[in-house]
Amino acid sequence: MSGTGATVADVGVPFDDSAPAAHRSASTPPPALRAIGRVARKAGGPALAVTYLSLLVLLPVAALITNAFSGGWSEFWAAVTQPEAVAALEFTLAISAIVAVINSVAGLAIAFVLVRDDFRGKGLLSALIDLPFALPTIVAGLTLLALYGVDSPFHVDLAGTRLGVGAALLFVTLPFCVRSVQPVLAELDAEVEEAAASLGATQRQVLRRVILPSILPAVLAGAGLAFARAVGEFGSVILISGNLPFKTEVASSWIFGLVQSDDDPAASSVSILLVAIALLVLLGIGWARRRFDLSESV
């Protein structure tokens, strides 16, 4: 009998066939613990998401609401119905809606060019579209003021005008409208368009009856994001607007003035109203998209 080839039977040690089972039972958690582990893994992701969302969004909004109503409903109502506040809100909502509509059309056209055409400089054009995402908004305002201000090289002075505010908002909201439509347009089946054309449909009919219904939800999403961004925009408009009361003053500039005057409850009141309006618009567009998807699936 060699030392290296000896077995349990060779050395006379009784074999306990229950030892591996005992070892397995000791290393394997009971079913109850395994069930708890599965529940913890499933709940861990949502709990982390809710915690992160609460820290970044829910708690700040709750603090804003508390500050807005610190003086009661009467002071809140007085703050949001001041003549200058009403004028700023009306102008902000109107110009934001106009900008969202214009950029929805322009963004759709640009998305078509990026998806359907190949040309030299296409990558540069795509990068320029995303420039407002990376560029500080105050730099955008300074650039627009240099281009369309008093010393404009094009002899176009938009400083202190509503057109200047619109130009600034068009600049910062264009990427939302382009990037919302572009991936959906890229995934459209070209065979459907070819089939429609083979049946005698003109290019305009293909666009109206085949392409637009497919990308309309994405267009609405881009418009909603553009509107929400325009409602709260500050940096790009503060310089070119001139902040003229009852003329070019936007709601964010009015809120900034209230903070500078140490009137935080009034500033919070107007801010909460802007948040509520933007949220309602986004919810409404989401509802319209779901209804459209349901009607298309029927």
N, C-alpha and C positions, 0 to 999 in steps of 0.2 A: 504494500500500500504506500503510494507516494503522497507527499504532503500536498502537492498541488492538485491532484486529481481526486482527493477524498470528497465523499458526499456525506450528507447527514446520516444516512444509513450506515456508512462505513465506520464512522466514529461512534456509533451507538447512541446518538442523541435522538430522542423521540421526536417525531415530526408533528407539529401542531398546525393543522390546516386551518384553524380559526385565527391564527395570527395575521395573515394578510387581510382577512375581513375586518378584524379589529383595527388594523392600521388604516384600512380604507374608511371605516366609519369615523375614526378619529380625525382624519384629514378632510372629510367631506362635511360641509355644514348641514345641519338639519333642514328639512323642507321648509319649516317656518322661517328660518333665517334666510334661506334662498328667496322665498317669496318677499320678505322685507327688502332684500337687496334689489330685487326687480322693481318694486314699487319706488324705492329711493332713486334708482336710476331714471325711471320714467318721470318722476316728479322733480328731479334735480334740474332738468333743462328749463321747464316752465317757471320754476321758482327763481332760477337765476335771471331769466328774462324779465319777470315781473319786478324783481329787486332792482335790476339795472334801470328799467323803465321808470320805476318809482323815484329813484334817486335823481334821474336826469330830467324827467318831465312832470310826473304827478306831484311830487313834493314842491317843486318851484311854483307850479300853477296853483296849488293849494295855498301856498304862502301869498301869492299875488291876489287871490280871491279874498283871503283874510284881510290883507291890507286895504283892498278896495272897499270892503264893507265895514271897515273899522269904525266909521262914523255913522253907520246905519244906511238904510235904503235912500233916505232923503239926500244925503250928501253924495251918494253914488249917482243918483239921478241928476243932481245939480251939476256934477262934474261932466257927465256925458252929454248934457243938453246946453252947455254954454255955447253961445253963437259961434265963437272961433273954433271950438271943438267940433261942432256940427258941420261947419264949413270944411274943416280939414278932413273929417270922416267922409263926407259926401264926395269931395274931390278925389280922395284916395280910392274909394270903391269904384268910382266911375272910370278913372284913368287905369286902374288895375284890370277892370273888365275889358276895356278897349284893347289894352296891351295883350291880354290873354287871347283875344280873338285874332288880332293881327299876327301874333307869333304862332298861333295854331296853324294858320294858312301858310305863313312863311316857313315854319318848321317842317310842315308836310312837304313842301316843295324841295327844301334842302335835303330832307331825308330821301326823297326820290332820287335826287342827283347822286347822293352818296351810295345808294344801294344799286341803282340801275346803270350808272355810267362809270366808265373807267377813263381817267384823264391824268395828265401830269399835274402833280401838286395836290392830289386827292388827300394824301395823308396830312399835308399841311393844313388844308381846309378843315379836316376833321379835328385837328388839334386846336385850331382857332375857335371852333365852336365851343370847346370845353374851356377856353380861356377865362370866361367869367366865373367859372367854378374855382379856379386857382388864384385869380387876381383879387387882391383886396378891394373891396367896394369903394373905398375912399380914393384909391388910385384910379378906378374906373371913372369916378366923378371928376377927378382932376383931368384925366385924359379927354373926357367929353367937353369939359370947360375949355380946354386948349383948342379943341377942334371946332367947337360951336359956341364959343364965347365972344367977348368983345374983340379979341385979337385973332379971330378965326381966319385961317389961311384960305378958307372957302368963302369968306365974307358972309357967313351965315351966323347971326347972333341969336342964339336960343337961350341965353342966360336970363334967368328971371321970368321965363315964360312956361306955360303949361306944355308946350311942345318939347321944351328941354327936359322936363320931368318925364314925359312919355318916352323920349329917346333914351334916357338913362334906364328906365324900366324895361324897355325893349332889349337893351343890351344884356342886362343881368338875367332875364327870364328866357331868352332864346334857347339855351341848352336843354331846358326841361322839355320843351315842345319837340325838339329834334330827337333827343335820345329816348323819349317815350315811344316814338313812332318807328324809329329806324329798325330795331330788332324785330318788330312784328312785321314790318314790310319785307324784311330780308327772308322771313320764314314763309311767305306766301308761296303757294304752289303755282309755278308758272304755267303748268299744264292746264289749269282752270282758265287762265286768261287766253291761252292758245285755243282752247276748245270754244270759248265764247267768240273769239275772232273768226274761227272757222265756220261758225254758224251765222256769220254775217254781222256781228256786232261791231260798231265803230269803236275807235279808241276812247272817245268820250263816253260811250255806253259801257265799255269795259271798266273805265275808271269809276263811273257813277254806280254801277250795279254789281260789280265784282270786287273791286279793290277797296273803295271807300267803306262799304259795310263791314269789311273784315278788319279794317284798321280804326274804325270809329271809336271803339273803347279806348284805344291807346291815345288817340287825339284828345279825347275828353280827359284822360288822366294827365296828359301834358298841360292842357289848359288849366286844370285845377291846381296843379303844382305851380304853374306860372302865376296864377292869380294869388295864391297864398303867399308866394315869395314877394310879389309886387306890393301886397297890402302891408307887409312889414318891412319893406326896404327903407334903409336910412342912408348908408354911406354914399351910394352913388348919386343920390338926389340932393344931398344937403348943400353941395357947392353950386350946382347948376341951377337949382330952383330959386335961390335967393331967399327962400323961407319967408315969402311975402304973405302976411295974413289975409285970408279971404280970397287969395289969388293962386299962389303956388305952394302954400304950406300943406304938407302931407301930414298924416296922423302921427307918424313916427317923429317928425320934427316937433309937433305940438307936445308929444309926450316928453321929449328931451327937454323942451323949455319948462315944462312943469317940474321935472326933476331938478333942473337948475334953480328953480324957485323954491325948492324944498317942499313942494306940494306932492309928496309921494302918494297919498291916498287918491288924489285926482288922476295922477299919472297911471296908477294901477287900475283905476276904473276904466279909463279909455283903453288901456292895454287889454283888459279882460274882454271888452266889447270887440276889439279887433280879433282876439283869439277865438271868440265865439263865432264871429262871422266867417273867418277862415275855416273853422272846423265844420260849420254847417255847409259851406260850399263843397268841401271835400267829401262829406257824407252824402250830399246830394248827387255829386258826380259818381260816387261809388254805387249809389242806388241805381242811377241811370245806366251805368255799365252792366250791372247785374240784370236789370230788366232787358237790356238789349241782348245780352248773351242768352237769356231764357227764350226770348222771341226768335233768336236765330236757331236755337236748338230744337224748337217745336216743328 
